[in-house]
Amino acid sequence: MFSGQAWRLERFGPPEESVELRQMTWAEPSPGQVLVRVRAAGAGYPDVMMTAGRFPLLGNPPFGLGEEAAGEVVAAPAGSRFAVGERVTGITAFLEGWGGYAEYAYLREESTMRVPAGMTDEEAAGFPIAFRTAYAGLVERAPVEAGQTLLVLGAAGSSGGAALQLGKALGATVIAVAGSQEKLDLCTRFGADHPINHRTEDLPSRIADLTGGRGADVVFDPVGGDTASAALRGIARNGRIVLIGLASGRPVALDAMDLLLRNYSAVGVLATPVSPEAEAAAWGRLAELAGDRRISVPLGRVYDFAEVPRMIAEQSAPGAGKSVVRLP
Ligand SMILES: NC(=O)c1ccc[n+]([C@@H]2O[C@H](COP(=O)([O-])OP(=O)(O)OC[C@H]3O[C@@H](n4cnc5c(N)ncnc54)[C@H](OP(=O)(O)O)[C@@H]3O)[C@@H](O)[C@H]2O)c1
């Protein structure tokens, strides 16, 4: 039995009024899980959705928050791939109510990897959800081929920042769309070929200029709303829009006749495990790319453990890069 503190959602509402620190105990992990002493945990827009009661996969509070965490294994069931003391990062048991903004966290074993040498705790904590989501979108569901043009919305954010780098690693030309010069500078540092500011530039005409009128082969969309609608006007024939999320507050509006007349597809992505083989392949490939430093977490603000409620509130207007919580 392990005991420590955990941030939990006690009721839906503004994070400062609804997220509270609780003393908890963690029993030995069940088969398929490992228990880690958390060093850092990754944050993102889903935290906003969870506290507001708008996250589709969770019921009513109380439950623990934090979808991903990095730390050392402190307990593993017999037969586990992982041993006590190993440094790992992975997706928490948040869907069962146990999150990563805590001193200890259960990680789903099949969605956990050893931290590659050279990766810091903060980078490791920000890796799993974003890169597993990008992999699901760009490798499993709408494979991007070398030489194709990938347009990434929210490209200085969590899943967008991962998609930008995975797209480059797959050999695509990447158009990165973000909402400030600071965010576009970050995209350029992480390999974007063509940064576009959706607040000051006309997205469809810029895409047309950059692609010689062809359009983008794949649009990766964690943002939705008007920005995604504008990007969709620049999609190529036979193109695919990869539906990831709705950080703008609403999903992109799709029009079946438009899909038909302009010959493109919409591909929904939910990055949850489909089979042990697929998970092993995905995490193996991601660990290899991270070990070679071909993909890395575009770290943004690092918050203290005490700042979790404020951190969640700030995910409604996030700065550049991936937000992470650091434990003492
Ligand atoms: N399908 C899946 O399996 C899966 C997995 C992970 C996440 N998601 C979903 O993907 C979405 C994005 O998550 P994320 O963690 O990538 O988010 P994030 O890191 O916060 O990035 C979202 C980006 O969206 C843009 N944005 C536009 N309007 C916004 C608003 N009102 N509030 C916040 N951001 C806004 C921002 O970019 P600019 O300022 O540059 O416009 C921001 O960088 C969420 O809906 C999440 O649930 C889905």
The ligand as an SDF file (V2000), in Angstrom:
LIG
                    3D

 48 52  0  0  0  0  0  0  0  0999 V2000
   -8.9120   11.7080  -30.4670 N   0  0  0  0  0  0  0  0  0  0  0  0
   -8.0400   11.4480  -29.5080 C   0  0  0  0  0  0  0  0  0  0  0  0
   -7.6640   10.2930  -29.2440 O   0  0  0  0  0  0  0  0  0  0  0  0
   -7.4720   12.6130  -28.7460 C   0  0  0  0  0  0  0  0  0  0  0  0
   -6.2730   12.5070  -28.0310 C   0  0  0  0  0  0  0  0  0  0  0  0
   -5.7540   13.6420  -27.4020 C   0  0  0  0  0  0  0  0  0  0  0  0
   -6.4560   14.8450  -27.4640 C   0  0  0  0  0  0  0  0  0  0  0  0
   -7.6470   14.8830  -28.1340 N   0  0  0  0  0  0  0  0  0  0  0  0
   -8.4300   16.1280  -28.2380 C   0  0  0  0  0  0  0  0  0  0  0  0
   -7.7050   17.0710  -29.0030 O   0  0  0  0  0  0  0  0  0  0  0  0
   -8.0770   18.3910  -28.6170 C   0  0  0  0  0  0  0  0  0  0  0  0
   -6.8180   19.1970  -28.3780 C   0  0  0  0  0  0  0  0  0  0  0  0
   -6.1010   18.6580  -27.2740 O   0  0  0  0  0  0  0  0  0  0  0  0
   -4.5930   19.0660  -27.0320 P   0  0  0  0  0  0  0  0  0  0  0  0
   -4.1830   18.4390  -25.7560 O   0  0  0  0  0  0  0  0  0  0  0  0
   -3.8030   18.8730  -28.2740 O   0  0  0  0  0  0  0  0  0  0  0  0
   -4.7870   20.6190  -26.7800 O   0  0  0  0  0  0  0  0  0  0  0  0
   -3.7230   21.8130  -26.6090 P   0  0  0  0  0  0  0  0  0  0  0  0
   -2.3470   21.3430  -26.4110 O   0  0  0  0  0  0  0  0  0  0  0  0
   -4.3170   22.6810  -25.5780 O   0  0  0  0  0  0  0  0  0  0  0  0
   -3.7650   22.4900  -28.0480 O   0  0  0  0  0  0  0  0  0  0  0  0
   -4.9250   22.9590  -28.5950 C   0  0  0  0  0  0  0  0  0  0  0  0
   -4.6210   24.0980  -29.5640 C   0  0  0  0  0  0  0  0  0  0  0  0
   -5.8840   24.5060  -30.0530 O   0  0  0  0  0  0  0  0  0  0  0  0
   -5.8790   25.8970  -30.3000 C   0  0  0  0  0  0  0  0  0  0  0  0
   -7.0980   26.5290  -29.7810 N   0  0  0  0  0  0  0  0  0  0  0  0
   -7.9720   27.2320  -30.4930 C   0  0  0  0  0  0  0  0  0  0  0  0
   -8.9740   27.6690  -29.7490 N   0  0  0  0  0  0  0  0  0  0  0  0
   -8.7460   27.2410  -28.5180 C   0  0  0  0  0  0  0  0  0  0  0  0
   -9.4330   27.3730  -27.2850 C   0  0  0  0  0  0  0  0  0  0  0  0
  -10.5850   28.0440  -27.1770 N   0  0  0  0  0  0  0  0  0  0  0  0
   -8.8940   26.7840  -26.1870 N   0  0  0  0  0  0  0  0  0  0  0  0
   -7.7550   26.0840  -26.2610 C   0  0  0  0  0  0  0  0  0  0  0  0
   -7.0640   25.9110  -27.4260 N   0  0  0  0  0  0  0  0  0  0  0  0
   -7.5610   26.4970  -28.5300 C   0  0  0  0  0  0  0  0  0  0  0  0
   -4.6330   26.4640  -29.6490 C   0  0  0  0  0  0  0  0  0  0  0  0
   -3.7840   26.7990  -30.7230 O   0  0  0  0  0  0  0  0  0  0  0  0
   -3.6760   28.2690  -31.3590 P   0  0  0  0  0  0  0  0  0  0  0  0
   -3.6270   29.2480  -30.2250 O   0  0  0  0  0  0  0  0  0  0  0  0
   -2.4190   28.1500  -32.0910 O   0  0  0  0  0  0  0  0  0  0  0  0
   -4.8770   28.4090  -32.2220 O   0  0  0  0  0  0  0  0  0  0  0  0
   -4.0170   25.3110  -28.8830 C   0  0  0  0  0  0  0  0  0  0  0  0
   -2.6030   25.2910  -28.9610 O   0  0  0  0  0  0  0  0  0  0  0  0
   -8.9850   18.2230  -27.4010 C   0  0  0  0  0  0  0  0  0  0  0  0
  -10.3260   18.3330  -27.8100 O   0  0  0  0  0  0  0  0  0  0  0  0
   -8.6910   16.8060  -26.9200 C   0  0  0  0  0  0  0  0  0  0  0  0
   -9.7750   16.2190  -26.2390 O   0  0  0  0  0  0  0  0  0  0  0  0
   -8.1500   13.8010  -28.7610 C   0  0  0  0  0  0  0  0  0  0  0  0
  1  2  1  0
  2  3  2  0
  2  4  1  0
  4  5  1  0
  4 48  2  0
  5  6  2  0
  6  7  1  0
  7  8  2  0
  8  9  1  0
  8 48  1  0
  9 10  1  0
  9 46  1  0
 10 11  1  0
 11 12  1  0
 11 44  1  0
 12 13  1  0
 13 14  1  0
 14 15  2  0
 14 16  1  0
 14 17  1  0
 17 18  1  0
 18 19  2  0
 18 20  1  0
 18 21  1  0
 21 22  1  0
 22 23  1  0
 23 24  1  0
 23 42  1  0
 24 25  1  0
 25 26  1  0
 25 36  1  0
 26 27  1  0
 26 35  1  0
 27 28  2  0
 28 29  1  0
 29 30  1  0
 29 35  2  0
 30 31  1  0
 30 32  2  0
 32 33  1  0
 33 34  2  0
 34 35  1  0
 36 37  1  0
 36 42  1  0
 37 38  1  0
 38 39  2  0
 38 40  1  0
 38 41  1  0
 42 43  1  0
 44 45  1  0
 44 46  1  0
 46 47  1  0
M  CHG  2   8   1  16  -1
M  END
$$$$
